Amino acid sequence: MLRQAKKVADEVGIDTFYADLLPEEKLSKIRQIQSDSGKVAMVGDGINDSPALVTADLGIAMGQGTDSAIEVADIVLMQNHLGKLPLTIKIAKKVRKVIAFNITFALGLKAIALLLTLPGLLTLWMAILADMGATIIVTLLGLTILIRSREEK
């Protein structure tokens, strides 16, 4: 098991890893690493991994794992292939940026509409068009993630 863990860690680019740990040892190791150095990611697929997946800052479950591991994980790799993890993290970062932009854009547009409504410069139909336009733009920006992630595969 240790040899397999080392091989996977080398392929994914992870320097420090632990294998062959009992459930209690996994949990205490995660808490120790969190107190020593901060953020911890945990990959698991079984019932015995669930407490550690919950405790870790990033819990990653394998798609063919147990229901409890899948339920508590932050990310579920449906193809049971850790090689997909870097792409998953890259897509997640893009999603986060697009969501932040979309929220800022939508709230900014609503604030502008509100400010234009107070002196009577914005009619009801203009407000509806601005709202629908914002919805369409936010949706299209969200779809760009799907298009870009398919291109990267």
QUIDA-V926537 format. One record per backbone hydrogen bond with DSSP energy under -0.5 kcal/mol. CO is the residue of the C=O (numbers start at 1). NH is the residue of the N-H. E is the energy in kcal/mol with one decimal. If there is no record, write none. Layout:
co=CO nh=NH e=E
co=CO nh=NH e=E
This chain:
co=1 nh=5 e=-2.4
co=2 nh=6 e=-2.3
co=3 nh=7 e=-2.2
co=4 nh=8 e=-2.4
co=5 nh=9 e=-2.6
co=6 nh=10 e=-2.5
co=7 nh=11 e=-2.1
co=8 nh=12 e=-2.5
co=9 nh=13 e=-1.8
co=9 nh=14 e=-2.8
co=22 nh=26 e=-2.6
co=23 nh=27 e=-2.1
co=24 nh=28 e=-2.5
co=25 nh=29 e=-2.4
co=26 nh=30 e=-2.3
co=27 nh=31 e=-2.2
co=28 nh=32 e=-2.3
co=29 nh=33 e=-2.5
co=30 nh=34 e=-2.6
co=31 nh=35 e=-2.1
co=32 nh=36 e=-2.2
co=33 nh=37 e=-3.4
co=33 nh=38 e=-0.9
co=34 nh=38 e=-0.9
co=37 nh=39 e=-0.6
co=40 nh=57 e=-1.1
co=40 nh=58 e=-1.8
co=42 nh=60 e=-3.3
co=44 nh=62 e=-1.4
co=45 nh=66 e=-2.8
co=46 nh=49 e=-1.2
co=46 nh=50 e=-0.7
co=47 nh=50 e=-0.9
co=49 nh=53 e=-2.6
co=50 nh=54 e=-2.2
co=51 nh=55 e=-1.9
co=52 nh=56 e=-2.3
co=58 nh=42 e=-2.7
co=58 nh=60 e=-0.5
co=59 nh=61 e=-0.5
co=59 nh=74 e=-1.8
co=59 nh=75 e=-2.5
co=60 nh=44 e=-2.5
co=61 nh=77 e=-2.7
co=62 nh=65 e=-2.1
co=66 nh=70 e=-2.2
co=67 nh=71 e=-2.5
co=68 nh=72 e=-1.6
co=69 nh=73 e=-1.2
co=75 nh=61 e=-2.9
co=75 nh=77 e=-0.5
co=76 nh=78 e=-1.0
co=77 nh=63 e=-3.2
co=77 nh=80 e=-1.3
co=81 nh=84 e=-1.8
co=82 nh=85 e=-1.8
co=84 nh=88 e=-2.3
co=85 nh=89 e=-2.6
co=86 nh=90 e=-2.3
co=87 nh=91 e=-2.6
co=88 nh=92 e=-2.4
co=89 nh=93 e=-2.1
co=90 nh=94 e=-1.8
co=91 nh=95 e=-2.7
co=92 nh=96 e=-2.3
co=93 nh=97 e=-2.0
co=94 nh=98 e=-2.7
co=95 nh=99 e=-2.7
co=96 nh=100 e=-2.3
co=97 nh=101 e=-2.5
co=98 nh=102 e=-3.0
co=99 nh=103 e=-2.7
co=100 nh=104 e=-2.3
co=101 nh=105 e=-3.2
co=102 nh=106 e=-2.8
co=103 nh=107 e=-2.6
co=104 nh=108 e=-2.4
co=105 nh=109 e=-2.5
co=106 nh=110 e=-2.1
co=107 nh=111 e=-2.3
co=108 nh=112 e=-2.4
co=109 nh=113 e=-2.4
co=110 nh=114 e=-2.5
co=111 nh=115 e=-2.5
co=112 nh=116 e=-2.2
co=113 nh=117 e=-1.6
co=114 nh=118 e=-1.8
co=115 nh=119 e=-0.8
co=116 nh=121 e=-2.0
co=116 nh=122 e=-1.0
co=117 nh=120 e=-1.2
co=121 nh=123 e=-0.5
co=123 nh=127 e=-2.1
co=124 nh=128 e=-2.4
co=125 nh=129 e=-2.5
co=126 nh=130 e=-2.4
co=127 nh=131 e=-2.4
co=128 nh=132 e=-2.8
co=129 nh=133 e=-2.7
co=130 nh=134 e=-2.3
co=131 nh=135 e=-2.2
co=132 nh=136 e=-2.5
co=133 nh=137 e=-2.6
co=134 nh=138 e=-2.7
co=135 nh=139 e=-2.3
co=136 nh=140 e=-2.6
co=137 nh=141 e=-2.5
co=138 nh=142 e=-1.9
co=139 nh=143 e=-1.9
co=140 nh=144 e=-1.1
co=141 nh=145 e=-0.6
co=142 nh=145 e=-0.8
co=142 nh=146 e=-0.8
co=143 nh=147 e=-2.1
co=144 nh=148 e=-2.8
co=145 nh=149 e=-2.6
co=146 nh=150 e=-1.7
co=147 nh=151 e=-1.6
co=148 nh=152 e=-1.5
co=149 nh=153 e=-0.8
